[in-house]
Amino acid sequence: MDVDPRLALEALIAERGEDYAGLSRLIGRNAAYIQQYIRRGSPRRLAEADRRRLAQYFGVEERVLGGPEPLPSGGSLLRVPRLDVGASAGAGALGEGERALGSLAFDPAWLRRIGVGVGDLSLIRVEGDSMTPTLADGDEILVDRADAASRFRDGIYVLRIEGALVVKRVGIDPAGGRLSVRSDNPAYPSWPDCEPGAVDVVGRVAWVGRRLP
């Protein structure tokens, strides 16, 4: 049975006689960061860079701390879970408890070439036609959840607005920092002037796959 990454990290800290504040500083975070992650579940996941640094420090595989599971064959491909959740219409969550419908395998080197890290990736389906012609109903999109904070920039993102998952094109005003949230389909509404705090950014859409008719 897989061990919760928080419990695994807590066990490593106790075994090695480390302290929360020291490890937080090790990864360049505030002193309470690791304690909040373990005790309060905030953040829900370690960022890829933080997880890698901690795994290297403790001499364990990244998967122990919540990193991706390699293929059983020992190959270099990375399995990305296909989650049973849609974005564009209806309420939903994109979190640790989502049911996986299976997975697709990607070449990590190819992912890096298109600007995607190898952690915190999920595949979800598009529901509705608000982003046509860019995205169509039933498309599967690769969501990079690590690309949602410090790397946030103009692009197509999965957002959580009032409890619903939507996929929209986001632009950032370089002067004031306010956001425009737009549908590519002109038949649907857009929000040209949003307060950043009102939008919960789940992750950047990095790739789309679809079945040809």
Backbone as a chain_set.jsonl record, in Angstrom:
{"seq": "MDVDPRLALEALIAERGEDYAGLSRLIGRNAAYIQQYIRRGSPRRLAEADRRRLAQYFGVEERVLGGPEPLPSGGSLLRVPRLDVGASAGAGALGEGERALGSLAFDPAWLRRIGVGVGDLSLIRVEGDSMTPTLADGDEILVDRADAASRFRDGIYVLRIEGALVVKRVGIDPAGGRLSVRSDNPAYPSWPDCEPGAVDVVGRVAWVGRRLP", "coords": {"N": [[0.837, -1.193, 0.0], [0.506, 2.227, -0.838], [2.214, 4.889, 0.802], [1.147, 7.837, 2.417], [2.497, 10.849, 1.177], [3.013, 12.917, 3.012], [3.104, 11.627, 5.485], [5.258, 9.978, 4.96], [7.342, 11.845, 4.661], [7.311, 12.992, 7.194], [8.095, 10.778, 8.711], [10.706, 10.389, 7.744], [11.896, 12.748, 8.638], [11.749, 12.428, 11.422], [13.263, 10.093, 11.71], [15.815, 10.896, 10.865], [16.377, 12.926, 12.588], [15.853, 15.572, 11.905], [14.616, 18.982, 11.546], [11.601, 20.881, 11.117], [11.784, 23.633, 10.405], [14.447, 23.94, 9.535], [14.488, 22.274, 7.253], [12.637, 23.606, 5.713], [13.998, 25.974, 5.183], [16.05, 24.884, 3.704], [14.898, 24.344, 1.221], [14.344, 26.845, 0.42], [12.106, 28.113, 1.484], [9.643, 29.715, 3.706], [10.026, 29.496, 7.301], [7.956, 28.002, 8.448], [6.934, 26.385, 6.515], [7.261, 23.546, 5.84], [6.171, 22.347, 8.133], [3.514, 23.25, 7.963], [2.763, 22.014, 5.601], [2.854, 19.283, 6.33], [1.249, 19.119, 8.68], [-1.068, 20.651, 8.237], [-1.797, 20.286, 5.64], [-1.258, 22.126, 3.663], [0.869, 23.449, 1.361], [-1.2, 21.383, -0.851], [0.293, 19.61, -2.305], [3.799, 18.987, -2.677], [5.829, 21.247, -4.472], [7.404, 20.517, -7.613], [10.203, 21.108, -7.754], [10.809, 21.458, -5.042], [10.163, 18.939, -3.997], [12.023, 17.343, -5.359], [14.438, 18.339, -4.358], [14.238, 17.701, -1.62], [14.029, 14.905, -1.785], [16.547, 14.274, -2.825], [18.122, 15.17, -0.711], [17.393, 13.464, 1.401], [17.998, 11.076, 0.244], [16.174, 9.394, -1.116], [13.743, 7.959, -3.407], [11.838, 10.068, -5.587], [9.153, 9.373, -5.751], [8.461, 8.496, -3.237], [7.897, 10.79, -1.881], [5.642, 11.671, -3.096], [6.049, 11.897, -5.823], [5.928, 11.112, -9.405], [5.048, 7.808, -10.5], [7.21, 5.444, -11.927], [7.126, 3.475, -14.986], [6.292, 0.003, -14.551], [7.961, -1.72, -15.972], [10.404, -0.637, -15.879], [11.184, 1.106, -17.773], [11.797, 4.308, -19.396], [9.59, 5.873, -19.61], [6.889, 7.953, -18.466], [4.096, 7.578, -16.449], [1.03, 9.177, -16.624], [-1.779, 10.032, -14.8], [-5.173, 9.566, -15.858], [-7.784, 11.421, -15.016], [-11.046, 11.13, -13.56], [-12.695, 13.468, -14.248], [-14.078, 16.509, -15.499], [-13.503, 19.574, -17.341], [-14.773, 22.732, -17.974], [-17.481, 22.752, -17.806], [-19.826, 22.501, -15.199], [-19.553, 21.435, -11.74], [-16.571, 20.476, -10.019], [-13.589, 18.81, -8.87], [-10.06, 18.936, -8.695], [-7.963, 17.147, -7.399], [-6.187, 15.285, -4.848], [-7.89, 13.191, -4.302], [-9.229, 12.364, -6.564], [-10.72, 10.01, -8.791], [-8.908, 7.753, -10.748], [-8.975, 6.937, -14.187], [-7.283, 5.366, -15.487], [-4.172, 5.518, -17.238], [-1.823, 7.397, -19.232], [1.234, 7.004, -21.019], [4.123, 8.997, -21.145], [7.037, 10.358, -22.711], [9.556, 11.555, -20.699], [11.629, 13.262, -21.589], [10.556, 14.359, -23.912], [8.411, 15.74, -22.783], [9.795, 17.69, -21.327], [10.908, 19.087, -23.449], [8.716, 20.411, -24.476], [8.292, 22.173, -22.526], [7.309, 21.222, -20.077], [7.288, 20.04, -16.766], [8.058, 16.978, -14.933], [6.458, 16.321, -12.844], [3.356, 16.466, -10.918], [1.313, 16.203, -12.9], [-1.667, 15.76, -14.783], [-4.271, 14.186, -16.671], [-7.242, 15.358, -18.008], [-10.66, 15.585, -19.149], [-12.179, 17.683, -21.646], [-15.177, 19.445, -21.407], [-17.96, 20.521, -23.167], [-18.232, 23.359, -25.493], [-16.971, 25.809, -25.214], [-14.386, 26.583, -25.7], [-13.813, 26.15, -28.345], [-12.376, 27.054, -31.497], [-10.07, 25.92, -30.456], [-10.015, 23.984, -28.368], [-11.984, 21.054, -28.129], [-15.152, 19.539, -27.288], [-14.8, 16.674, -25.356], [-12.074, 16.371, -25.82], [-8.865, 15.396, -24.514], [-6.877, 16.84, -22.087], [-3.609, 17.765, -21.074], [-2.673, 18.676, -17.963], [-0.593, 20.802, -16.29], [0.073, 21.08, -13.139], [2.059, 22.179, -11.64], [2.66, 24.425, -12.94], [1.408, 26.92, -12.096], [1.747, 28.959, -10.312], [4.403, 30.578, -9.487], [5.295, 30.402, -12.096], [3.265, 31.33, -13.604], [1.678, 32.653, -16.457], [0.656, 34.23, -19.578], [-1.726, 32.192, -21.259], [-3.467, 29.027, -21.776], [-5.481, 27.827, -19.261], [-6.595, 25.619, -16.629], [-9.051, 26.498, -14.422], [-10.483, 27.125, -11.187], [-13.514, 28.295, -10.442], [-15.781, 29.566, -8.276], [-16.251, 26.977, -7.313], [-16.503, 25.433, -9.599], [-14.889, 23.728, -12.277], [-13.206, 25.177, -14.957], [-11.979, 25.652, -18.28], [-9.983, 28.037, -19.704], [-8.757, 30.829, -21.636], [-6.161, 32.761, -20.436], [-5.016, 35.992, -19.746], [-2.51, 38.308, -18.686], [-2.37, 41.498, -17.322], [0.356, 43.466, -17.794], [0.897, 45.818, -16.496], [-0.958, 46.405, -14.354], [-1.415, 43.898, -13.283], [-3.845, 42.603, -13.31], [-6.287, 40.172, -14.46], [-7.385, 38.802, -17.583], [-9.963, 36.682, -18.5], [-10.88, 34.486, -20.839], [-13.113, 33.051, -23.285], [-12.504, 31.056, -26.132], [-14.452, 30.607, -27.977], [-16.633, 32.823, -29.378], [-19.309, 32.872, -28.736], [-19.611, 32.481, -26.093], [-19.367, 33.875, -22.758], [-16.825, 36.226, -21.665], [-14.389, 37.46, -19.317], [-12.997, 40.367, -18.971], [-11.568, 41.791, -17.029], [-10.363, 40.858, -14.241], [-9.935, 40.343, -10.749], [-6.962, 39.001, -9.507], [-7.01, 37.431, -7.131], [-9.535, 36.358, -7.128], [-9.608, 34.191, -8.717], [-8.882, 30.819, -8.844], [-6.138, 29.216, -9.757], [-5.595, 26.22, -11.28], [-3.913, 24.749, -13.03], [-1.711, 24.769, -15.913], [-2.673, 24.24, -19.297], [-1.005, 22.068, -21.239], [-0.914, 20.347, -23.393], [-2.892, 18.706, -25.863], [-5.042, 16.025, -26.679], [-6.937, 14.259, -29.095], [-9.656, 12.373, -30.51], [-9.839, 11.609, -33.871], [-12.432, 12.298, -36.256]], "CA": [[0.0, 0.0, 0.0], [1.272, 3.461, -0.906], [2.224, 5.702, 2.006], [0.9, 9.246, 2.177], [3.777, 11.566, 1.127], [3.23, 13.7, 4.236], [3.546, 10.687, 6.522], [6.61, 9.526, 4.594], [8.283, 12.921, 4.975], [7.364, 13.11, 8.649], [8.891, 9.66, 9.206], [12.1, 10.668, 7.414], [12.358, 13.82, 9.527], [11.937, 11.847, 12.751], [14.357, 9.109, 11.643], [17.103, 11.566, 10.693], [16.556, 13.968, 13.595], [15.785, 16.882, 11.271], [13.552, 19.844, 12.056], [10.776, 21.459, 10.065], [12.274, 24.949, 9.988], [15.685, 23.756, 8.787], [14.172, 21.741, 5.931], [11.969, 24.682, 4.971], [15.048, 26.874, 4.683], [16.822, 24.135, 2.712], [14.25, 24.465, -0.088], [14.11, 28.256, 0.143], [10.759, 28.506, 1.898], [9.584, 30.277, 5.05], [10.349, 28.503, 8.327], [6.797, 27.18, 8.816], [6.395, 25.764, 5.302], [7.193, 22.086, 5.932], [5.214, 21.998, 9.185], [2.167, 23.477, 7.447], [2.497, 20.975, 4.608], [2.603, 18.008, 6.996], [0.196, 19.186, 9.693], [-2.292, 21.314, 7.785], [-2.103, 19.949, 4.26], [-1.099, 23.313, 2.815], [0.15, 23.147, 0.128], [-1.677, 20.002, -0.972], [1.416, 18.835, -2.848], [5.075, 19.682, -2.795], [6.219, 21.634, -5.821], [8.361, 19.559, -8.178], [11.572, 21.449, -7.359], [10.937, 21.197, -3.599], [10.164, 17.488, -3.806], [13.297, 16.802, -5.848], [15.501, 18.738, -3.417], [14.092, 16.914, -0.394], [14.357, 13.511, -2.096], [18.005, 14.199, -2.919], [18.683, 15.376, 0.624], [17.166, 12.262, 2.213], [18.462, 9.902, -0.479], [15.052, 8.51, -1.448], [13.128, 8.229, -4.704], [10.83, 11.126, -5.52], [7.812, 8.826, -5.576], [8.207, 8.387, -1.797], [7.369, 12.084, -1.443], [4.515, 12.049, -3.941], [6.428, 12.041, -7.215], [5.298, 10.17, -10.336], [5.454, 6.404, -10.464], [7.72, 5.01, -13.235], [6.538, 2.252, -15.524], [6.799, -1.211, -13.9], [8.985, -2.383, -16.777], [11.686, 0.002, -15.654], [11.486, 1.988, -18.882], [11.964, 5.712, -19.065], [8.344, 6.584, -19.795], [6.215, 8.425, -17.263], [2.645, 7.382, -16.458], [0.243, 10.322, -16.164], [-3.138, 9.537, -14.562], [-6.356, 10.157, -16.505], [-8.717, 11.586, -13.911], [-12.472, 11.107, -13.878], [-13.214, 14.817, -14.0], [-14.086, 17.323, -16.701], [-13.351, 21.013, -17.165], [-15.476, 23.673, -18.834], [-18.871, 22.83, -17.385], [-20.164, 21.722, -14.021], [-18.652, 21.49, -10.598], [-15.623, 19.374, -9.956], [-12.359, 19.063, -8.134], [-8.86, 18.327, -9.284], [-7.14, 17.001, -6.213], [-5.583, 13.984, -4.597], [-8.895, 12.147, -4.159], [-9.935, 12.079, -7.802], [-10.598, 8.64, -9.268], [-8.171, 7.625, -12.005], [-9.572, 6.045, -15.172], [-6.161, 4.722, -16.151], [-3.054, 6.44, -17.417], [-1.097, 7.411, -20.5], [2.676, 7.092, -20.795], [4.8, 10.055, -21.898], [8.495, 10.407, -22.644], [9.926, 12.744, -19.928], [12.453, 14.169, -22.389], [9.635, 15.09, -24.782], [7.68, 16.678, -21.932], [10.673, 18.832, -21.031], [11.088, 19.872, -24.68], [7.554, 21.287, -24.666], [8.213, 23.066, -21.372], [6.523, 20.625, -19.007], [8.021, 19.239, -15.796], [7.601, 15.588, -14.867], [5.65, 16.113, -11.645], [2.073, 17.166, -10.804], [0.619, 16.194, -14.189], [-2.905, 14.994, -14.868], [-5.062, 14.283, -17.888], [-8.678, 15.459, -17.774], [-11.384, 15.799, -20.404], [-12.865, 18.938, -21.88], [-16.624, 19.322, -21.549], [-18.559, 21.708, -23.767], [-17.576, 23.933, -26.669], [-16.641, 27.218, -24.967], [-13.021, 26.887, -26.148], [-13.611, 25.848, -29.754], [-11.857, 25.832, -32.142], [-8.805, 25.452, -29.872], [-10.305, 22.747, -27.654], [-13.312, 20.561, -28.454], [-15.794, 18.663, -26.322], [-14.245, 15.324, -25.379], [-10.607, 16.373, -25.864], [-8.135, 15.168, -23.264], [-5.837, 17.86, -21.947], [-2.559, 17.524, -20.093], [-2.658, 19.827, -17.059], [0.632, 20.91, -15.5], [-0.333, 21.802, -11.93], [3.21, 22.922, -11.124], [2.739, 25.675, -13.707], [0.214, 27.64, -11.67], [2.046, 30.007, -9.332], [5.516, 31.44, -9.883], [5.486, 30.327, -13.544], [2.011, 31.756, -14.221], [1.86, 33.586, -17.556], [-0.428, 34.126, -20.548], [-1.892, 30.848, -21.804], [-4.735, 28.354, -21.488], [-5.386, 27.256, -17.921], [-7.754, 25.113, -15.907], [-9.319, 27.364, -13.283], [-11.63, 26.794, -10.349], [-14.267, 29.513, -10.169], [-17.006, 29.265, -7.517], [-16.407, 25.531, -7.169], [-16.582, 24.747, -10.891], [-13.679, 23.719, -13.093], [-13.362, 25.693, -16.314], [-10.724, 25.824, -19.012], [-10.115, 29.331, -20.35], [-7.528, 31.521, -22.018], [-5.885, 33.779, -19.426], [-4.007, 36.997, -20.052], [-2.113, 39.091, -17.518], [-2.038, 42.896, -17.587], [1.707, 43.662, -17.243], [0.963, 47.047, -15.687], [-1.707, 46.312, -13.096], [-1.461, 42.538, -12.762], [-5.178, 42.031, -13.359], [-6.393, 39.072, -15.41], [-8.511, 38.612, -18.491], [-10.329, 35.265, -18.605], [-11.645, 34.525, -22.075], [-13.496, 31.864, -24.039], [-12.132, 31.19, -27.539], [-15.713, 30.622, -28.713], [-17.24, 34.123, -29.097], [-20.684, 32.726, -28.26], [-19.581, 32.345, -24.639], [-18.891, 35.101, -22.104], [-15.452, 36.397, -21.203], [-14.266, 38.409, -18.216], [-11.758, 41.055, -19.358], [-10.892, 42.513, -15.944], [-10.595, 40.065, -13.031], [-8.998, 40.408, -9.638], [-6.255, 37.708, -9.442], [-7.411, 36.642, -5.979], [-10.848, 35.757, -7.334], [-9.442, 33.049, -9.622], [-8.022, 29.759, -8.33], [-5.467, 28.617, -10.917], [-5.288, 24.809, -11.031], [-2.73, 24.361, -13.789], [-1.636, 25.182, -17.319], [-2.914, 23.214, -20.303], [0.261, 21.962, -21.984], [-1.022, 19.438, -24.548], [-4.256, 18.211, -26.069], [-5.187, 14.858, -27.534], [-8.334, 14.065, -29.465], [-9.985, 11.327, -31.477], [-10.243, 12.157, -35.158], [-13.705, 11.734, -36.738]], "C": [[0.875, 1.248, 0.0], [1.134, 4.247, 0.393], [1.971, 7.143, 1.624], [2.229, 9.995, 2.194], [4.059, 12.379, 2.385], [3.724, 12.803, 5.374], [4.96, 10.201, 6.245], [7.642, 10.591, 4.951], [8.423, 13.08, 6.483], [8.217, 12.0, 9.254], [10.375, 9.873, 8.929], [12.684, 11.734, 8.337], [12.652, 13.27, 10.915], [13.137, 10.9, 12.765], [15.725, 9.781, 11.588], [17.348, 12.669, 11.722], [16.575, 15.367, 13.006], [14.7, 17.729, 11.936], [12.86, 20.53, 10.901], [11.37, 22.753, 9.517], [13.534, 24.825, 9.127], [15.431, 23.234, 7.386], [13.463, 22.79, 5.073], [12.997, 25.638, 4.383], [15.876, 26.204, 3.594], [16.227, 24.302, 1.313], [13.845, 25.908, -0.388], [12.731, 28.756, 0.499], [10.795, 29.15, 3.278], [9.663, 29.16, 6.075], [9.199, 27.561, 8.655], [6.291, 26.322, 7.659], [6.215, 24.244, 5.437], [6.19, 21.66, 7.002], [3.777, 22.178, 8.7], [1.793, 22.422, 6.416], [2.116, 19.663, 5.288], [1.373, 18.064, 7.886], [-1.134, 19.718, 9.176], [-2.679, 20.975, 6.344], [-2.04, 21.127, 3.315], [0.384, 23.588, 2.596], [-0.299, 21.686, 0.072], [-0.585, 19.082, -1.482], [2.675, 19.671, -2.78], [5.301, 20.062, -4.251], [7.317, 20.691, -6.306], [9.784, 19.836, -7.714], [11.81, 21.162, -5.877], [11.023, 19.703, -3.329], [11.498, 16.881, -4.224], [14.431, 17.11, -4.874], [15.431, 17.913, -2.148], [14.444, 15.445, -0.631], [15.865, 13.324, -2.192], [18.645, 14.294, -1.539], [18.549, 14.112, 1.477], [17.635, 10.987, 1.518], [17.376, 8.893, -0.774], [14.547, 8.856, -2.837], [12.041, 9.278, -4.54], [9.427, 10.588, -5.283], [7.454, 8.649, -4.107], [7.552, 9.664, -1.275], [6.265, 12.59, -2.369], [4.835, 12.253, -5.398], [5.785, 10.984, -8.092], [5.891, 8.779, -10.23], [5.988, 6.001, -11.827], [6.995, 3.767, -13.722], [7.127, 1.02, -14.835], [7.922, -1.887, -14.666], [10.372, -1.792, -16.561], [12.098, 0.909, -16.788], [11.497, 3.443, -18.443], [10.686, 6.507, -19.211], [7.687, 6.91, -18.451], [4.715, 8.222, -17.412], [1.96, 8.618, -15.883], [-1.194, 9.85, -15.979], [-4.188, 10.302, -15.361], [-7.45, 10.217, -15.452], [-10.16, 11.642, -14.394], [-13.095, 12.449, -13.517], [-13.122, 15.596, -15.299], [-13.924, 18.789, -16.371], [-14.047, 21.723, -18.31], [-16.917, 23.803, -18.384], [-19.066, 21.979, -16.152], [-19.123, 21.813, -12.942], [-17.714, 20.304, -10.628], [-14.417, 19.769, -9.16], [-11.23, 18.4, -8.883], [-7.872, 18.214, -8.159], [-6.692, 15.577, -6.031], [-6.61, 12.867, -4.579], [-9.594, 11.766, -5.446], [-9.655, 10.657, -8.283], [-9.89, 8.619, -10.618], [-8.861, 6.615, -12.908], [-8.511, 5.212, -15.886], [-5.033, 5.726, -16.277], [-2.556, 6.37, -18.848], [0.377, 7.606, -20.19], [3.28, 8.143, -21.716], [6.308, 9.926, -21.699], [8.888, 11.671, -21.863], [10.76, 13.742, -20.714], [11.576, 14.994, -23.327], [8.839, 16.11, -23.978], [8.524, 17.909, -21.637], [10.869, 19.71, -22.266], [9.906, 20.8, -24.92], [7.303, 22.137, -23.425], [7.431, 22.546, -20.199], [7.443, 19.842, -18.08], [7.43, 17.847, -15.708], [6.804, 15.302, -13.599], [4.353, 16.888, -11.715], [1.358, 17.298, -12.145], [-0.633, 15.341, -14.093], [-3.511, 15.174, -16.247], [-6.535, 14.36, -17.493], [-9.353, 15.75, -19.109], [-12.014, 17.187, -20.445], [-14.354, 18.655, -22.053], [-17.18, 20.624, -22.118], [-17.714, 22.28, -24.881], [-17.163, 25.383, -26.461], [-15.24, 27.587, -25.447], [-12.759, 26.447, -27.584], [-13.235, 27.132, -30.492], [-10.585, 25.262, -31.51], [-8.975, 24.107, -29.192], [-11.75, 22.353, -27.94], [-13.845, 19.676, -27.34], [-15.238, 17.245, -26.46], [-12.737, 15.255, -25.509], [-10.034, 16.01, -24.502], [-6.983, 16.156, -23.208], [-4.881, 17.474, -20.827], [-2.402, 18.787, -19.249], [-1.407, 19.757, -16.195], [0.317, 21.753, -14.27], [0.835, 22.529, -11.27], [3.329, 24.283, -11.794], [1.517, 26.525, -13.368], [0.515, 28.783, -10.726], [3.162, 30.901, -9.863], [5.735, 31.455, -11.395], [4.255, 30.818, -14.304], [2.256, 32.828, -15.27], [0.666, 33.45, -18.499], [-0.516, 32.7, -21.093], [-3.27, 30.299, -21.5], [-4.57, 27.587, -20.181], [-6.705, 26.61, -17.504], [-7.867, 25.943, -14.633], [-10.454, 26.779, -12.459], [-12.3, 28.107, -9.964], [-15.593, 29.131, -9.53], [-17.29, 27.769, -7.503], [-16.469, 24.753, -8.464], [-15.236, 24.815, -11.599], [-14.009, 24.242, -14.477], [-11.989, 25.733, -16.964], [-10.891, 27.064, -19.875], [-8.736, 29.853, -20.75], [-7.328, 32.697, -21.067], [-4.788, 34.705, -19.924], [-3.736, 37.837, -18.822], [-1.757, 40.503, -17.962], [-0.67, 43.178, -16.979], [1.818, 44.889, -16.352], [0.297, 46.859, -14.333], [-1.791, 44.934, -12.502], [-2.841, 41.916, -12.773], [-5.268, 41.036, -14.508], [-7.558, 39.274, -16.356], [-8.725, 37.11, -18.634], [-11.3, 35.153, -19.771], [-11.97, 33.134, -22.603], [-13.076, 32.074, -25.492], [-13.365, 31.208, -28.443], [-16.443, 31.927, -28.396], [-18.683, 34.04, -28.623], [-20.766, 32.638, -26.743], [-18.998, 33.605, -24.011], [-17.406, 35.052, -21.77], [-15.448, 37.448, -20.109], [-12.943, 39.152, -18.406], [-10.983, 41.69, -18.221], [-11.198, 41.835, -14.614], [-9.52, 40.336, -11.983], [-8.297, 39.053, -9.522], [-6.697, 36.83, -8.274], [-8.741, 35.948, -6.133], [-10.779, 34.488, -8.178], [-8.457, 32.054, -9.008], [-7.426, 29.018, -9.524], [-5.05, 27.189, -10.568], [-4.026, 24.39, -11.767], [-2.837, 24.775, -15.242], [-1.918, 23.997, -18.234], [-1.707, 23.189, -21.242], [0.151, 21.156, -23.272], [-2.468, 18.995, -24.653], [-4.213, 17.012, -26.992], [-6.661, 14.664, -27.869], [-8.47, 12.928, -30.474], [-10.443, 11.98, -32.766], [-11.547, 11.511, -35.612], [-13.484, 10.745, -37.876]], "O": [[1.859, 1.328, 0.736], [0.068, 4.267, 1.008], [2.508, 7.63, 0.629], [3.021, 9.811, 3.119], [5.215, 12.518, 2.786], [4.632, 13.165, 6.122], [5.762, 10.03, 7.163], [8.703, 10.27, 5.485], [9.527, 13.279, 6.991], [8.973, 12.239, 10.196], [11.213, 9.573, 9.779], [13.833, 11.629, 8.766], [13.674, 13.6, 11.518], [13.928, 10.901, 13.708], [16.683, 9.297, 12.191], [18.415, 13.281, 11.727], [17.237, 16.257, 13.541], [13.959, 17.242, 12.789], [13.448, 20.738, 9.84], [11.448, 22.941, 8.303], [13.674, 25.515, 8.117], [16.068, 23.679, 6.431], [13.664, 22.852, 3.861], [12.883, 26.06, 3.232], [16.348, 26.866, 2.67], [16.964, 24.391, 0.331], [13.098, 26.166, -1.332], [12.233, 29.708, -0.103], [11.828, 29.144, 3.948], [9.395, 28.002, 5.755], [9.433, 26.436, 9.096], [5.307, 25.6, 7.819], [5.132, 23.723, 5.175], [5.436, 20.709, 6.795], [2.917, 21.348, 8.993], [0.644, 21.984, 6.359], [1.163, 19.003, 4.873], [0.542, 17.156, 7.854], [-2.198, 19.289, 9.622], [-3.763, 21.337, 5.886], [-2.7, 21.128, 2.276], [1.091, 23.928, 3.545], [0.167, 20.856, 0.852], [-0.545, 17.903, -1.129], [2.629, 20.9, -2.819], [4.998, 19.284, -5.156], [8.068, 20.135, -5.504], [10.499, 18.913, -7.323], [12.877, 20.681, -5.496], [11.848, 19.252, -2.535], [12.04, 16.015, -3.536], [15.276, 16.258, -4.599], [16.463, 17.466, -1.647], [15.078, 14.811, 0.212], [16.404, 12.332, -1.701], [19.6, 13.577, -1.239], [19.481, 13.737, 2.189], [17.667, 9.925, 2.139], [17.603, 7.685, -0.7], [14.875, 9.909, -3.384], [11.402, 9.369, -3.492], [8.597, 11.269, -4.681], [6.274, 8.652, -3.756], [6.75, 9.623, -0.341], [5.987, 13.788, -2.419], [3.988, 12.733, -6.152], [5.16, 10.055, -7.581], [7.068, 8.6, -9.914], [5.288, 6.194, -12.821], [6.324, 3.089, -12.944], [8.326, 0.984, -14.559], [8.755, -2.564, -14.063], [11.379, -2.353, -16.992], [13.212, 1.433, -16.796], [11.243, 3.766, -17.282], [10.687, 7.713, -18.96], [7.907, 6.232, -17.447], [4.128, 8.653, -18.404], [2.281, 9.051, -14.776], [-1.78, 9.313, -16.919], [-4.104, 11.52, -15.52], [-7.983, 9.185, -15.042], [-10.453, 12.133, -15.484], [-13.911, 12.548, -12.601], [-12.213, 15.384, -16.102], [-14.181, 19.205, -15.241], [-13.912, 21.341, -19.473], [-17.522, 24.86, -18.561], [-18.54, 20.869, -16.061], [-17.98, 22.205, -13.174], [-18.029, 19.257, -11.194], [-14.243, 20.937, -8.813], [-11.427, 17.428, -9.612], [-7.028, 19.092, -7.979], [-6.802, 14.755, -6.941], [-6.261, 11.71, -4.813], [-10.48, 10.912, -5.425], [-8.531, 10.162, -8.202], [-10.237, 9.38, -11.521], [-9.285, 5.554, -12.448], [-8.827, 4.441, -16.792], [-4.955, 6.68, -15.503], [-2.83, 5.416, -19.577], [0.735, 8.283, -19.226], [2.99, 8.178, -22.912], [6.782, 9.453, -20.666], [8.584, 12.772, -22.321], [10.615, 14.95, -20.524], [11.817, 16.186, -23.519], [8.617, 17.227, -24.445], [8.031, 19.036, -21.691], [10.984, 20.931, -22.151], [10.073, 21.868, -25.509], [6.242, 22.745, -23.281], [6.931, 23.332, -19.395], [8.282, 19.07, -18.543], [6.411, 17.563, -16.337], [6.506, 14.143, -13.312], [4.241, 17.852, -12.472], [0.858, 18.369, -12.487], [-0.651, 14.322, -13.404], [-3.292, 16.189, -16.908], [-7.02, 13.525, -16.73], [-8.693, 16.118, -20.08], [-12.335, 17.777, -19.413], [-14.736, 17.728, -22.766], [-16.896, 21.705, -21.601], [-16.633, 21.777, -25.187], [-17.018, 26.122, -27.435], [-14.929, 28.77, -25.588], [-11.603, 26.377, -28.004], [-13.732, 28.202, -30.141], [-10.072, 24.241, -31.967], [-8.181, 23.192, -29.407], [-12.635, 23.207, -27.99], [-13.078, 19.129, -26.547], [-15.213, 16.686, -27.557], [-12.159, 14.182, -25.329], [-10.642, 16.282, -23.466], [-6.214, 16.291, -24.159], [-5.277, 16.94, -19.791], [-2.04, 19.844, -19.767], [-1.188, 18.789, -15.467], [0.294, 22.982, -14.339], [0.622, 23.402, -10.429], [4.005, 25.18, -11.29], [0.694, 26.817, -14.236], [-0.4, 29.523, -10.366], [2.909, 31.859, -10.594], [6.298, 32.412, -11.926], [4.216, 30.728, -15.531], [2.959, 33.804, -15.01], [-0.233, 32.648, -18.251], [0.509, 32.072, -21.358], [-4.142, 31.023, -21.02], [-3.637, 26.801, -20.019], [-7.78, 26.998, -17.961], [-6.91, 26.073, -13.87], [-11.286, 26.03, -12.972], [-11.721, 28.926, -9.249], [-16.426, 28.465, -10.145], [-18.435, 27.347, -7.663], [-16.486, 23.522, -8.436], [-14.533, 25.824, -11.531], [-14.977, 23.805, -15.1], [-10.967, 25.836, -16.285], [-11.818, 27.148, -20.681], [-7.704, 29.383, -20.27], [-8.219, 33.532, -20.91], [-3.767, 34.262, -20.451], [-4.63, 38.057, -18.005], [-0.944, 40.689, -18.867], [-0.534, 43.135, -15.757], [2.738, 44.985, -15.539], [0.901, 47.118, -13.292], [-2.19, 44.782, -11.347], [-3.004, 40.796, -12.289], [-4.439, 41.047, -15.417], [-8.586, 39.841, -15.987], [-7.777, 36.359, -18.863], [-12.417, 35.667, -19.702], [-11.221, 32.177, -22.403], [-13.272, 33.162, -26.033], [-13.327, 31.759, -29.543], [-16.841, 32.129, -27.249], [-19.232, 35.037, -28.153], [-21.853, 32.71, -26.169], [-18.226, 34.321, -24.649], [-16.818, 33.982, -21.615], [-16.388, 38.232, -19.985], [-11.885, 38.636, -18.046], [-9.838, 42.097, -18.421], [-12.166, 42.185, -13.939], [-8.348, 40.53, -12.306], [-8.981, 38.033, -9.443], [-6.753, 35.608, -8.411], [-9.06, 35.044, -5.361], [-11.781, 33.789, -8.334], [-7.324, 32.415, -8.69], [-8.126, 28.28, -10.218], [-4.243, 26.979, -9.662], [-3.158, 23.741, -11.184], [-3.919, 25.09, -15.736], [-1.458, 22.883, -17.98], [-1.429, 24.161, -21.944], [1.012, 21.258, -24.147], [-3.181, 18.919, -23.652], [-3.452, 16.978, -27.959], [-7.529, 14.879, -27.023], [-7.527, 12.579, -31.184], [-11.344, 12.818, -32.751], [-11.76, 10.32, -35.388], [-14.446, 10.179, -38.397]]}, "num_chains": 1, "name": "protein.A"}
